Amino acid sequence: MTGVSSGLIVQPHTVEETPVLRVTDVRKAFGDQLALDGASLDVYEGEVVAILGPSGSGKSTLVRCIDQLETIDGGAMFLDGELLGYEEFRGHLRPRTDAGVQHQRRRMSMVFQQFNLFPHWTVLRNITEAPVKVHGLSPAEARARALELLEQVGLSDKADAYPRHLSGGQQQRVAIARSVAVQPRILLFDEPTSALDPELVGEVLQAMKALAAVGHTMVVVTHEMAFAREVADRCVFMAEGRVIEDRPADDFFADPSSERLRAFLARSASARKDTE
């Protein structure tokens, strides 16, 4: 059974107990480099989970595997109890077809470090294209939803602008609105502020806070400690491809239980002071 460890597939819980996302003992290697070494994570309805850790700890690889941009080498992932990437066939598991993977990916949205907007389309079209062409919304419904989202992210006056007319922070807010427009079960963020000038970071984080406030289920890979402390329900610390701590945000920062996390938080606090 290629790609999935048979002994590590967990049975989905009952409807009441099933998390939106369950990641169980996931492993991923790039050649001789082990990027994920048995990472596990549950994310429940309406939760904001921040994933923190040093460079190379596997944070981005984990969310890319969840979004099926990378195939896993072991373990399993479930979205609403449905196994991601694989399906049962005659008593065995086999990889899903490309169409099957794409169907599953439509229930998730990823916001990347780079904005990936289509430069020759207006802001409005960047947001409405997928809801109409992929998800079957009428153009009127998609437009109404897009305008509402633009208002939420503070860009209601930019619907007819082109990406080249926007700052980096504005482009990332459009990318966030585009991701929300398809009404995903879960929003994935991969360091959404890392490509921005420092003065533009705050406006993107504010847009993300607004999404959290209305109950979106979110997994956020970030180095923004203040955002994680203020907005996240839980914080996850990764190192060497493994989840070292997974705790409520207040406990995570106030009382880290591992020496690795204590050292990481101390280094982060020192680096923040050096930039002030």
C-alpha positions in Angstrom: 0.0 0.0 0.0 2.1 2.8 -1.3 2.2 6.2 0.5 0.1 5.3 3.6 1.2 3.3 6.6 -1.5 0.8 7.2 -0.8 0.6 10.9 -1.2 4.3 11.3 -4.5 4.9 9.6 -7.0 6.0 12.3 -10.7 5.4 12.1 -12.7 8.7 12.0 -14.6 9.5 15.2 -18.3 10.0 15.4 -19.8 13.1 13.8 -19.8 15.0 17.1 -16.1 14.2 17.8 -14.6 14.4 14.3 -12.3 17.3 13.8 -12.4 19.3 10.6 -8.8 18.2 10.0 -7.0 15.2 11.4 -3.3 14.7 10.6 -1.9 11.4 12.0 1.8 10.5 12.0 2.5 12.1 8.7 6.0 11.6 7.2 7.5 13.3 4.2 11.0 13.1 2.7 12.7 15.0 -0.1 15.5 12.7 -1.1 17.6 12.0 1.9 16.1 14.9 3.9 13.3 14.0 6.2 10.9 17.0 6.3 8.1 15.5 8.4 8.8 12.8 10.9 5.5 11.6 12.3 3.6 14.9 12.6 0.1 14.8 14.1 -2.5 17.5 14.5 -6.2 17.9 15.0 -8.1 21.1 14.1 -11.7 21.5 15.2 -14.6 23.7 13.8 -13.9 27.4 14.2 -10.4 27.0 15.7 -7.4 29.1 14.8 -4.3 27.1 15.1 -0.9 28.8 14.7 2.1 26.7 13.8 5.4 28.1 15.0 9.0 26.8 14.8 12.4 27.5 13.5 13.3 27.6 9.8 13.4 24.0 8.4 11.2 22.6 11.1 8.6 21.3 8.6 5.9 23.9 9.1 5.4 24.8 5.5 5.8 21.2 4.3 3.0 20.2 6.7 0.4 22.7 5.3 1.5 21.9 1.7 0.9 18.2 2.4 -2.6 19.0 3.9 -3.4 21.0 0.7 -2.1 18.0 -1.3 0.5 20.1 -3.0 2.9 17.5 -1.8 2.3 13.7 -1.4 2.9 12.1 1.9 5.2 9.1 2.4 3.4 7.8 5.5 0.7 8.4 8.0 -2.8 9.7 7.1 -4.8 12.9 6.8 -8.6 13.3 7.1 -10.9 16.2 6.2 -14.3 15.9 7.9 -13.4 12.2 8.4 -12.6 11.6 4.7 -9.2 10.2 4.0 -7.2 12.7 1.9 -5.3 11.6 -1.2 -6.4 7.9 -1.0 -9.6 6.0 -1.5 -10.8 2.4 -0.6 -10.9 0.1 -3.6 -11.7 -3.7 -3.2 -10.6 -3.7 0.4 -7.4 -1.8 -0.2 -6.3 1.8 -0.4 -5.2 3.3 -3.6 -4.2 6.9 -4.6 -7.0 9.1 -5.7 -7.1 10.2 -9.3 -6.0 13.8 -10.1 -9.7 14.7 -10.4 -10.4 13.2 -7.0 -7.5 15.1 -5.4 -8.7 18.3 -7.0 -12.2 17.7 -5.7 -10.9 17.4 -2.2 -8.7 20.5 -2.6 -11.7 22.5 -3.4 -12.8 22.2 0.2 -9.6 23.9 1.4 -7.9 27.2 0.5 -4.3 28.2 0.8 -2.9 31.7 1.2 0.8 31.6 0.2 3.7 33.9 0.9 3.5 35.3 -2.6 0.2 36.7 -3.7 -0.2 34.8 -7.0 -2.8 37.2 -8.4 -3.5 37.2 -12.1 -2.0 40.6 -13.2 -4.2 41.0 -16.2 -7.4 40.6 -14.2 -9.1 43.1 -12.0 -9.3 42.5 -8.2 -13.0 41.6 -8.7 -12.3 39.0 -11.3 -9.4 37.5 -9.3 -11.9 36.9 -6.5 -14.9 35.8 -8.6 -13.2 33.5 -11.2 -13.0 30.3 -9.0 -16.4 30.6 -7.4 -18.0 30.8 -10.9 -15.8 28.5 -13.0 -15.0 25.9 -10.3 -17.7 26.1 -7.7 -20.7 26.9 -9.9 -21.9 30.1 -8.4 -23.7 32.5 -10.6 -21.8 35.6 -11.6 -24.2 37.8 -9.6 -23.7 35.7 -6.5 -19.9 35.6 -6.9 -19.8 39.4 -7.4 -21.9 40.1 -4.3 -19.8 37.7 -2.2 -16.6 39.3 -3.5 -17.7 42.9 -2.8 -18.7 41.8 0.8 -15.2 40.2 1.3 -13.4 43.3 -0.1 -15.3 45.4 2.5 -14.2 43.0 5.2 -10.6 43.3 4.3 -10.8 47.1 3.9 -10.5 47.2 0.1 -14.1 48.0 -1.0 -12.7 50.8 -3.3 -10.3 48.5 -5.2 -12.7 46.2 -7.0 -11.8 47.5 -10.4 -8.1 48.0 -9.8 -5.4 45.8 -11.2 -2.8 44.1 -8.9 0.0 46.4 -10.2 -1.9 49.3 -8.7 -1.9 47.8 -5.2 0.7 47.6 -2.5 2.0 44.2 -1.4 -0.2 44.3 1.7 -3.3 45.1 -0.4 -2.5 42.3 -2.9 -2.2 39.9 0.0 -5.5 41.0 1.4 -7.1 40.4 -2.1 -5.5 36.9 -2.0 -7.1 36.3 1.4 -10.5 37.5 0.1 -10.1 35.2 -2.9 -9.4 32.2 -0.7 -12.4 32.9 1.5 -14.7 33.4 -1.5 -14.9 29.7 -2.3 -16.2 29.1 1.3 -13.6 26.4 2.2 -13.9 24.1 5.2 -10.5 25.2 6.3 -8.1 28.1 5.5 -4.4 27.4 5.3 -1.9 30.2 5.6 1.8 29.7 4.8 3.8 32.6 6.2 1.4 35.1 4.7 3.3 38.2 5.8 6.9 37.0 5.2 7.2 38.7 1.8 5.8 42.0 3.0 7.6 45.2 4.0 7.3 45.5 7.8 5.0 48.5 7.6 2.5 46.4 5.5 2.3 43.4 7.9 -0.2 44.9 10.2 -3.0 45.4 7.6 -2.7 41.8 6.6 -2.8 40.5 10.1 -5.8 42.7 10.8 -7.7 41.1 7.9 -6.8 37.6 9.3 -8.1 38.7 12.7 -11.4 39.7 11.1 -11.7 36.2 9.6 -11.0 34.5 12.9 -13.5 36.7 14.6 -16.4 35.4 12.4 -15.5 31.8 13.0 -13.4 30.6 10.1 -11.4 27.5 10.7 -7.7 28.4 10.2 -4.3 26.9 10.3 -1.6 29.6 10.2 2.1 29.0 9.7 3.6 32.2 11.0 6.5 33.9 12.7 4.3 36.6 14.1 4.3 35.9 17.8 2.0 38.7 18.8 -0.6 37.5 16.3 -0.4 33.9 17.5 -0.7 34.9 21.1 -3.7 37.2 20.5 -5.7 35.4 17.8 -4.9 31.7 18.0 -6.9 29.3 20.1 -4.0 26.8 20.0 -0.3 27.1 19.2 1.8 24.2 17.8 5.5 24.2 18.0 7.4 22.1 15.4 11.1 21.1 15.3 12.8 18.6 13.1 9.6 17.6 11.4 7.7 16.8 14.6 5.1 18.5 16.7 6.9 19.1 20.0 4.1 21.1 21.8 0.4 21.6 21.0 -1.3 23.7 23.7 -3.8 26.5 24.2 -2.2 29.8 23.2 -2.1 31.3 26.7 -0.4 28.2 28.2 1.9 27.9 25.2 3.5 31.3 25.8 3.1 31.5 29.6 4.3 28.1 30.6 6.2 26.2 27.8 6.9 22.6 28.9 9.8 21.8 26.7 13.3 23.3 26.7 13.2 23.6 22.9 10.1 25.8 23.1 11.5 27.9 25.9 14.7 28.5 23.9 12.7 29.3 20.8 10.5 31.9 22.5 13.5 33.4 24.2 15.3 33.8 20.8 12.1 35.3 19.3 11.8 37.8 22.1 15.4 38.8 21.8 15.1 39.2 18.0 12.0 41.4 18.5 13.8 43.7 20.9 16.7 44.0 18.5 14.4 45.3 15.8 12.5 47.8 18.0 
